[in-house]
Amino acid sequence: MKRFICPAIFGLVMAVGLAACSKGADRTDRAGGGDGTDFRPPTNETRADFAAGIAKRFARLDRNNDGLLQADEMAGPRARRFKAFDTNGDGEVTLAEFTKGSLATFDRNDTNHDGTLTSDERRAARRAHAVPVGGDNTTG
C-alpha cells in the first residue's frame, strides 16, 4: 500500500505545483507584449543566413506560383516594401528585385555594419518603420 501512496502523493504534489507555476501565464506573455514583459530570447542572424532564406520567403509570398510578386501578394504592411522592391516599375517584383531589396533592408537595419542583425537592431527597425495608429505608412 505504501508503494502506491508515495508515488500518488508525489504525482499530485507535482501536478499542483506545475499548475500553480503556469497559472496566469498566457501566450502573449511568453511571446512578448502581453503585460509589458516583452521578453523574447535574443537572436542573431548573419547576412549569409538571411540571404540563404530569401528564395524561400519569396516562394511563400508568391501565392499564385508564377515566379513574380504582384502588389496583392505583398499587401498591408508589405505594400511599401513592394513599391521599393519594384525597381523597374513594372508592377511586379522578380526574385532578383526581391533579393536586392531584402539585402538592402538587412544592410540598412544592421546599424553597426558587422554583418549580423541582432535582436536590438530588429527591434529598432520595427519601431522606426511602425505604422502609427490610424496612419498610412505606404507613401514613404
Summary of the structure (lengths in Angstrom):
residues: 140
radius of gyration: 22.9
end to end distance: 74.3
largest distance: 80.5
contacts: 297
relative contact order: 0.11
helix: 56%
strand: 6%
